[in-house]
Protein backbone atom coordinates (compact mmCIF):
# COMPACT_ATOMS: atom_id res chain seq x y z
CA UNK A 1 0.00 0.00 0.00
CA UNK A 2 1.04 3.13 0.44
CA UNK A 3 -0.10 -0.03 2.79
CA UNK A 4 1.56 -2.40 5.18
CA UNK A 5 2.14 -5.95 6.21
CA UNK A 6 4.47 -7.28 8.85
CA UNK A 7 4.46 -11.01 8.22
CA UNK A 8 6.61 -11.19 5.12
CA UNK A 9 4.44 -9.20 2.76
CA UNK A 10 3.84 -5.47 3.00
CA UNK A 11 2.01 -2.75 1.38
CA UNK A 12 2.12 1.90 0.13
CA UNK A 13 1.16 -0.39 0.07
CA UNK A 14 3.69 -2.02 2.16
CA UNK A 15 5.33 -5.28 1.32
CA UNK A 16 7.62 -7.16 3.63
CA UNK A 17 9.01 -8.94 0.67
CA UNK A 18 10.21 -5.85 -0.91
CA UNK A 19 11.09 -3.86 -4.36
CA UNK A 20 12.23 -0.69 -7.11
CA UNK A 21 11.85 -2.25 -10.50
CA UNK A 22 8.50 -1.76 -12.18
CA UNK A 23 7.44 -5.35 -12.71
CA UNK A 24 4.56 -6.06 -15.03
CA UNK A 25 1.85 -8.30 -13.59
CA UNK A 26 -0.31 -10.81 -15.41
CA UNK A 27 -3.31 -8.63 -14.62
CA UNK A 28 -1.54 -5.49 -15.80
CA UNK A 29 -0.04 -2.65 -13.85
CA UNK A 30 3.22 -2.19 -11.99
CA UNK A 31 4.64 -3.57 -8.80
CA UNK A 32 3.31 -1.68 -5.76
CA UNK A 33 0.69 0.33 -7.64
CA UNK A 34 -2.96 0.47 -6.53
CA UNK A 35 -4.01 -2.54 -8.58
CA UNK A 36 -1.14 -4.60 -7.17
CA UNK A 37 -2.25 -3.99 -3.59
CA UNK A 38 -5.95 -4.44 -4.29
CA UNK A 39 -5.17 -7.86 -5.68
CA UNK A 40 -3.12 -8.78 -2.65
CA UNK A 41 -5.93 -7.87 -0.27
CA UNK A 42 -8.70 -9.72 -2.06
CA UNK A 43 -9.69 -13.25 -1.12
CA UNK A 44 -7.27 -15.71 0.37
CA UNK A 45 -4.29 -13.69 -0.85
CA UNK A 46 -4.54 -11.17 1.96
CA UNK A 47 -1.19 -9.44 2.47
CA UNK A 48 -1.55 -8.43 6.06
CA UNK A 49 -1.35 -9.88 9.57
CA UNK A 50 -3.71 -9.37 12.49
CA UNK A 51 -0.85 -8.65 14.90
CA UNK A 52 0.69 -5.18 15.19
CA UNK A 53 4.35 -4.77 14.34
CA UNK A 54 6.47 -5.85 17.31
CA UNK A 55 9.00 -3.05 16.81
CA UNK A 56 6.20 -0.48 16.98
CA UNK A 57 4.54 -1.95 20.05
CA UNK A 58 7.85 -2.25 21.84
CA UNK A 59 8.98 1.29 21.12
CA UNK A 60 5.75 3.29 21.35
CA UNK A 61 3.85 1.70 24.24
CA UNK A 62 4.93 4.43 26.65
CA UNK A 63 4.12 7.42 24.42
CA UNK A 64 1.25 9.53 25.75
CA UNK A 65 -1.69 9.29 23.35
CA UNK A 66 -2.53 12.08 20.95
CA UNK A 67 -3.11 12.22 17.21
CA UNK A 68 -1.48 9.63 14.97
CA UNK A 69 -1.12 8.90 11.27
CA UNK A 70 -0.78 5.23 10.40
CA UNK A 71 0.67 5.49 6.90
CA UNK A 72 0.10 2.32 4.89
CA UNK A 73 -2.22 0.90 7.52
CA UNK A 74 -3.02 -2.37 5.75
CA UNK A 75 -5.79 -4.18 7.62
CA UNK A 76 -5.37 -1.89 10.60
CA UNK A 77 -3.43 -3.89 13.19
CA UNK A 78 -1.29 -0.91 14.25
CA UNK A 79 -4.18 1.57 14.02
CA UNK A 80 -6.34 -0.56 16.28
CA UNK A 81 -3.47 -1.10 18.73
CA UNK A 82 -2.95 2.66 18.95
CA UNK A 83 -6.67 3.34 19.33
CA UNK A 84 -6.85 0.85 22.18
CA UNK A 85 -4.30 3.03 23.96
CA UNK A 86 -6.26 6.23 23.51
CA UNK A 87 -4.77 7.55 20.26
CA UNK A 88 -6.96 9.24 17.66
CA UNK A 89 -5.72 7.63 14.46
CA UNK A 90 -5.90 8.57 10.80
CA UNK A 91 -5.35 5.27 8.97
CA UNK A 92 -4.46 5.48 5.27
CA UNK A 93 -3.81 2.77 2.71
CA UNK A 94 -3.83 2.69 -1.08
CA UNK A 95 -5.93 -0.50 -1.14
CA UNK A 96 -9.64 0.01 -0.52
CA UNK A 97 -9.93 -3.71 0.25
CA UNK A 98 -7.41 -3.37 3.09
CA UNK A 99 -9.15 -0.30 4.50
CA UNK A 100 -12.51 -2.09 4.44
CA UNK A 101 -11.06 -5.00 6.37
CA UNK A 102 -9.47 -2.66 8.87
CA UNK A 103 -12.75 -0.85 9.45
CA UNK A 104 -14.52 -4.17 10.02
CA UNK A 105 -11.90 -5.28 12.54
CA UNK A 106 -12.15 -1.97 14.39
CA UNK A 107 -15.93 -2.27 14.52
CA UNK A 108 -15.58 -5.72 16.06
CA UNK A 109 -13.16 -4.30 18.64
CA UNK A 110 -15.91 -2.03 19.92
CA UNK A 111 -17.40 1.42 19.47
CA UNK A 112 -14.76 3.15 21.60
CA UNK A 113 -11.98 1.77 19.42
CA UNK A 114 -13.72 2.27 16.08
CA UNK A 115 -14.65 5.83 17.02
CA UNK A 116 -10.98 6.77 17.39
CA UNK A 117 -9.99 5.76 13.84
CA UNK A 118 -10.64 7.65 10.61
CA UNK A 119 -10.07 5.44 7.57
CA UNK A 120 -8.94 6.65 4.15
CA UNK A 121 -8.31 4.72 0.94
CA UNK A 122 -5.71 6.92 -0.72
CA UNK A 123 -2.28 6.92 -2.32
CA UNK A 124 0.12 8.39 0.23
CA UNK A 125 2.25 9.88 -2.52
CA UNK A 126 -0.74 12.07 -3.45
CA UNK A 127 -2.80 12.30 -0.26
CA UNK A 128 -2.31 15.51 1.75
CA UNK A 129 -1.02 14.54 5.19
CA UNK A 130 -0.66 18.19 6.19
CA UNK A 131 2.18 20.04 7.87
CA UNK A 132 3.01 19.77 11.60
CA UNK A 133 -0.28 17.93 12.09
CA UNK A 134 0.24 14.66 14.00
CA UNK A 135 1.83 13.79 17.36
CA UNK A 136 2.90 10.48 15.83
CA UNK A 137 3.47 9.41 12.24
CA UNK A 138 4.25 5.73 11.79
CA UNK A 139 4.89 3.64 8.69
CA UNK A 140 5.70 -0.07 8.77
CA UNK A 141 7.08 -1.66 5.58
CA UNK A 142 5.57 0.96 3.31
CA UNK A 143 6.90 1.58 -0.17
CA UNK A 144 5.46 3.30 -3.22
CA UNK A 145 5.97 2.39 -6.86
CA UNK A 146 9.12 4.49 -7.02
CA UNK A 147 11.68 5.93 -4.58
CA UNK A 148 10.87 6.30 -0.89
CA UNK A 149 12.42 9.78 -0.66
CA UNK A 150 9.38 11.90 -1.50
CA UNK A 151 7.07 9.77 0.65
CA UNK A 152 9.34 9.90 3.69
CA UNK A 153 9.65 13.67 3.24
CA UNK A 154 5.85 14.03 3.28
CA UNK A 155 5.54 11.86 6.37
CA UNK A 156 8.23 13.79 8.23
CA UNK A 157 6.56 17.11 7.37
CA UNK A 158 3.30 15.85 8.88
CA UNK A 159 4.84 15.37 12.34
CA UNK A 160 3.99 18.15 14.78
CA UNK A 161 6.78 19.82 16.80
CA UNK A 162 7.50 17.56 19.76
CA UNK A 163 6.02 14.63 17.86
CA UNK A 164 7.48 11.29 16.81
CA UNK A 165 8.33 9.82 13.42
CA UNK A 166 8.55 6.02 13.48
CA UNK A 167 9.48 3.99 10.40
CA UNK A 168 10.16 0.29 10.01
CA UNK A 169 11.47 -1.09 6.72
CA UNK A 170 13.22 -4.10 5.29
CA UNK A 171 16.96 -4.01 5.93
CA UNK A 172 19.27 -4.47 2.90
CA UNK A 173 20.55 -7.75 4.31
CA UNK A 174 17.09 -9.31 4.59
CA UNK A 175 17.15 -12.20 2.15
CA UNK A 176 13.56 -13.24 2.78
CA UNK A 177 12.14 -9.98 1.43
CA UNK A 178 14.75 -9.76 -1.33
CA UNK A 179 13.58 -13.07 -2.73
CA UNK A 180 10.22 -11.56 -3.72
CA UNK A 181 11.26 -8.46 -5.64
CA UNK A 182 14.05 -6.75 -7.49
CA UNK A 183 12.90 -3.28 -6.43
CA UNK A 184 15.86 -1.67 -4.68
CA UNK A 185 13.89 0.88 -2.65
CA UNK A 186 12.08 -1.85 -0.73
CA UNK A 187 15.25 -2.14 1.34
CA UNK A 188 16.33 0.86 3.35
CA UNK A 189 18.70 1.50 6.23
CA UNK A 190 17.82 3.58 9.25
CA UNK A 191 20.77 5.79 8.35
CA UNK A 192 19.23 6.49 4.94
CA UNK A 193 16.00 7.58 6.60
CA UNK A 194 17.91 9.83 8.98
CA UNK A 195 19.85 11.40 6.10
CA UNK A 196 16.60 12.75 4.68
CA UNK A 197 15.83 14.78 7.82
CA UNK A 198 17.12 18.26 8.64
CA UNK A 199 19.51 17.72 11.57
CA UNK A 200 18.57 21.04 13.18
CA UNK A 201 14.91 19.98 13.38
CA UNK A 202 15.16 16.36 14.53
CA UNK A 203 16.55 14.38 17.45
CA UNK A 204 17.31 10.81 16.37
CA UNK A 205 16.24 8.43 19.14
CA UNK A 206 16.73 5.09 17.37
CA UNK A 207 18.39 4.03 14.13
CA UNK A 208 19.38 0.38 13.93
CA UNK A 209 18.88 -3.03 12.35
CA UNK A 210 16.81 -5.55 14.28
CA UNK A 211 15.47 -9.04 13.67
CA UNK A 212 12.01 -10.52 14.10
CA UNK A 213 10.63 -14.03 13.77
CA UNK A 214 7.75 -14.69 11.40
CA UNK A 215 5.68 -17.88 11.32
CA UNK A 216 4.68 -19.09 7.87
CA UNK A 217 1.33 -20.79 7.28
CA UNK A 218 3.27 -24.06 7.07
CA UNK A 219 4.39 -23.56 10.65
CA UNK A 220 7.97 -22.85 9.65
CA UNK A 221 9.59 -19.93 11.46
CA UNK A 222 11.82 -17.52 9.55
CA UNK A 223 13.96 -14.61 10.72
CA UNK A 224 13.69 -11.26 8.99
CA UNK A 225 15.95 -8.23 9.29
CA UNK A 226 14.37 -4.81 9.71
CA UNK A 227 15.56 -1.23 9.80
CA UNK A 228 13.95 0.55 12.75
CA UNK A 229 13.95 4.32 12.97
CA UNK A 230 12.55 6.74 15.55
CA UNK A 231 13.02 10.49 15.78
CA UNK A 232 11.47 13.44 17.61
CA UNK A 233 10.76 16.71 15.83
CA UNK A 234 11.99 19.79 17.68
Beta strands, then each sheet from edge to edge (+ up, - down):
strand 1: 67-71
strand 2: 88-93
strand 3: 117-121
strand 4: 134-140
strand 5: 159-170
strand 6: 202-215
strand 7: 221-233
sheet 1: 3+ 2+ 1+ 4+ 5+ 7- 6+
end
